[in-house]
Amino acid sequence: MNPFPYESELLVIAILLYLYDSSVLLFSNEALLTNTAGTRWSVVWGWTGFVLSGKSLCILNPFTPHIPAFRLNWQFEGKDDDDTDRSWTERAELLARLKGSTLACAVGLFVFLPLGLFSPLGAYALVAAAVVIYGSTIVGLARLSRVRDRLGLAGARFAGFAFECLVCPPFSAHMLRRIALAQRIDESLTSAACRLIDQASWNRLRAYCESLIDTEMQSAAEDSARRAGLETRKRQLDAMSAAR
């Protein structure tokens, strides 16, 4: 008799929860900045052809749970505030200490667990999966506890986050991303992207932003304050591109 009659369902549930946690719903004026390698940043936004309750779906690469993604927004009208605190990028360095734990948990979940469920290794692989998954989670939470105040996870918030990770391993595999996405960032998307991403990525983002502004301008009355604000924003994007 098969000792694991529901192994397929268990693995499917784990995968679905993991993919769910890889998905983000973004407003049209939101995008994600990802820190791929130290000082290298890139920008991603939602699928323009898929809109749910005014938000577009953005699916992060499920094979890179160790790469943090920060949610930023920008205003269609007016200008960016030059005095905004830009030190939020330092949080990516704090989160870097969770990369090993995050990857180890993903390996335990999607390598050792399937081996235990579907291969002759059976219980041996399952024990290894449990050790790797919960061991990496505990190590990650211990490392996180040292910087939790700087990441806005003090007190009950940290306790709740730790409980979620321990109860649901697919969430633990996304520990780093879950924290990054929850960060409050005051700097505008356009301002941050202009100083962080490369020229090709900036050109694509600028074209995307301008297309949204043009759409808004179609519904703005001539000589209205709103249209003037939209035109100001387009001029600022031109100036930011010239200053790069």
VENMOHU-V174414 format. One record per residue. RES is the residue in three letters. SS is DSSP state (A for helix, B for strand, O for the rest). OMEGA is omega in radians with two decimals (NA if undefined). D_CENTER is the distance of its C-alpha to the mean C-alpha in whole Angstrom. Layout:
res & ss & omega & d_center
RES & SS & OMEGA & D_CENTER
RES & SS & OMEGA & D_CENTER
This chain:
res & ss & omega & d_center
MET & O & 3.12 & 43
ASN & O & -3.10 & 39
PRO & O & -3.12 & 38
PHE & O & -3.07 & 34
PRO & O & -3.09 & 35
TYR & O & -3.08 & 32
GLU & A & -3.13 & 30
SER & A & 3.14 & 28
GLU & A & 3.14 & 27
LEU & A & -3.13 & 25
LEU & A & 3.12 & 24
VAL & A & 3.12 & 23
ILE & A & 3.13 & 21
ALA & A & -3.14 & 19
ILE & A & -3.13 & 18
LEU & A & 3.10 & 17
LEU & A & 3.13 & 15
TYR & A & 3.12 & 13
LEU & A & 3.07 & 13
TYR & A & -3.13 & 12
ASP & A & 3.06 & 9
SER & O & -3.06 & 8
SER & B & -3.14 & 8
VAL & B & 3.04 & 7
LEU & B & -3.04 & 11
LEU & B & 2.96 & 11
PHE & O & -3.08 & 14
SER & O & 3.13 & 16
ASN & O & 3.12 & 16
GLU & B & 3.03 & 12
ALA & B & -3.12 & 10
LEU & B & 3.00 & 6
LEU & B & -3.12 & 8
THR & B & -3.13 & 7
ASN & B & -2.98 & 10
THR & B & -3.10 & 11
ALA & B & 3.10 & 15
GLY & O & -3.10 & 16
THR & O & -3.11 & 17
ARG & B & -3.12 & 15
TRP & B & 3.05 & 13
SER & B & -3.09 & 12
VAL & B & 3.08 & 11
VAL & B & 3.07 & 10
TRP & O & -3.02 & 11
GLY & O & 3.08 & 12
TRP & O & -3.10 & 15
THR & O & -3.12 & 18
GLY & O & -3.13 & 20
PHE & O & -3.12 & 18
VAL & B & 3.12 & 19
LEU & B & -3.11 & 19
SER & O & 3.12 & 20
GLY & O & -3.13 & 19
LYS & B & 3.09 & 16
SER & B & -3.09 & 14
LEU & B & 3.06 & 12
CYS & B & 3.13 & 9
ILE & B & 3.11 & 9
LEU & O & -3.13 & 7
ASN & O & -3.09 & 10
PRO & O & -3.12 & 11
PHE & O & -3.13 & 13
THR & O & -3.14 & 11
PRO & O & -3.11 & 9
HIS & O & -3.13 & 10
ILE & O & -3.12 & 8
PRO & O & 3.10 & 6
ALA & B & -3.11 & 3
PHE & B & -3.14 & 5
ARG & B & 3.09 & 7
LEU & B & 3.09 & 10
ASN & B & 3.12 & 13
TRP & O & -3.13 & 17
GLN & O & 3.13 & 20
PHE & O & -3.06 & 23
GLU & O & 3.06 & 26
GLY & O & -3.08 & 27
LYS & O & 3.05 & 26
ASP & O & 3.09 & 23
ASP & O & -3.10 & 24
ASP & O & -3.07 & 25
ASP & O & -3.11 & 25
THR & O & 3.12 & 21
ASP & O & -3.12 & 20
ARG & O & -3.08 & 18
SER & A & -3.10 & 18
TRP & A & -3.13 & 14
THR & A & 3.10 & 14
GLU & A & 3.13 & 16
ARG & A & 3.07 & 13
ALA & A & 3.10 & 11
GLU & A & 3.10 & 15
LEU & A & -3.12 & 15
LEU & A & -3.10 & 12
ALA & A & -3.13 & 14
ARG & A & 3.13 & 17
LEU & A & -3.06 & 14
LYS & A & -3.11 & 14
GLY & A & 3.14 & 17
SER & A & 3.14 & 17
THR & A & 3.14 & 14
LEU & A & 3.13 & 16
ALA & A & 3.12 & 19
CYS & A & 3.12 & 18
ALA & A & 3.10 & 16
VAL & A & 3.12 & 20
GLY & A & -3.07 & 22
LEU & A & -3.00 & 20
PHE & A & 3.04 & 20
VAL & A & -3.09 & 23
PHE & A & -3.13 & 26
LEU & A & 3.07 & 25
PRO & A & 3.10 & 26
LEU & A & 3.12 & 29
GLY & A & -3.09 & 30
LEU & A & -2.98 & 30
PHE & A & -3.11 & 32
SER & O & 3.11 & 34
PRO & O & 3.12 & 37
LEU & O & 3.02 & 35
GLY & O & -3.03 & 35
ALA & A & -3.14 & 35
TYR & A & 3.14 & 34
ALA & A & 3.11 & 31
LEU & A & 3.08 & 30
VAL & A & 3.10 & 31
ALA & A & 3.12 & 29
ALA & A & -3.14 & 26
ALA & A & 3.14 & 26
VAL & A & -3.10 & 27
VAL & A & -3.09 & 24
ILE & A & -3.06 & 21
TYR & A & 3.07 & 23
GLY & A & 3.12 & 24
SER & A & 3.11 & 20
THR & A & -3.14 & 19
ILE & A & 3.11 & 22
VAL & A & 3.13 & 22
GLY & A & 3.13 & 18
LEU & A & 3.10 & 19
ALA & A & 3.10 & 22
ARG & A & 3.13 & 20
LEU & A & -3.09 & 17
SER & A & -3.12 & 20
ARG & O & -3.10 & 22
VAL & O & -3.03 & 19
ARG & O & 3.14 & 18
ASP & A & -3.12 & 20
ARG & A & 3.13 & 18
LEU & A & 3.10 & 15
GLY & O & -3.10 & 16
LEU & O & -3.11 & 17
ALA & O & 2.99 & 21
GLY & O & -3.05 & 23
ALA & A & 3.14 & 22
ARG & A & 3.12 & 19
PHE & A & 3.14 & 19
ALA & A & 3.12 & 21
GLY & A & 3.12 & 19
PHE & A & 3.13 & 16
ALA & A & 3.12 & 18
PHE & A & 3.12 & 20
GLU & A & -3.11 & 17
CYS & A & -3.12 & 17
LEU & A & -3.11 & 20
VAL & A & -3.06 & 21
CYS & O & -3.12 & 18
PRO & A & 3.09 & 18
PRO & A & 3.07 & 15
PHE & A & 3.11 & 13
SER & A & 3.11 & 14
ALA & O & 3.10 & 13
HIS & O & -3.09 & 9
MET & A & -3.07 & 11
LEU & A & -3.12 & 9
ARG & A & -3.13 & 5
ARG & A & 3.12 & 7
ILE & A & -3.12 & 8
ALA & A & -3.12 & 6
LEU & A & -3.13 & 5
ALA & O & -3.10 & 9
GLN & O & 3.06 & 10
ARG & O & -3.08 & 13
ILE & O & -3.10 & 13
ASP & O & -3.10 & 16
GLU & O & 3.13 & 16
SER & O & 3.08 & 16
LEU & A & -3.09 & 14
THR & A & 3.11 & 17
SER & A & -3.13 & 19
ALA & A & -3.12 & 16
ALA & A & -3.11 & 15
CYS & A & -3.09 & 19
ARG & A & -3.02 & 19
LEU & A & -3.03 & 16
ILE & B & -3.11 & 16
ASP & O & -3.03 & 19
GLN & A & -3.11 & 22
ALA & A & 3.12 & 21
SER & A & 3.10 & 18
TRP & A & 3.13 & 19
ASN & A & 3.12 & 22
ARG & A & 3.13 & 19
LEU & A & 3.13 & 17
ARG & A & 3.12 & 21
ALA & A & 3.12 & 22
TYR & A & 3.14 & 20
CYS & A & -3.13 & 20
GLU & A & 3.10 & 24
SER & A & 3.09 & 24
LEU & A & 3.11 & 22
ILE & A & 3.12 & 25
ASP & A & 3.10 & 28
THR & A & 3.12 & 27
GLU & A & -3.11 & 27
MET & A & 3.13 & 30
GLN & A & -3.13 & 32
SER & O & -3.13 & 32
ALA & O & -3.14 & 33
ALA & O & 3.08 & 37
GLU & O & 3.12 & 38
ASP & O & 3.10 & 39
SER & O & 3.12 & 37
ALA & A & -3.13 & 35
ARG & A & 3.13 & 31
ARG & A & 3.11 & 32
ALA & A & 3.11 & 33
GLY & A & 3.10 & 30
LEU & A & 3.12 & 28
GLU & A & 3.08 & 31
THR & A & 3.12 & 30
ARG & A & 3.12 & 26
LYS & A & 3.11 & 27
ARG & A & 3.13 & 30
GLN & A & 3.10 & 27
LEU & A & 3.08 & 25
ASP & A & -3.13 & 28
ALA & A & 3.11 & 29
MET & A & 3.11 & 25
SER & A & -3.14 & 26
ALA & A & -3.08 & 29
ALA & A & -3.11 & 28
ARG & O & NA & 26
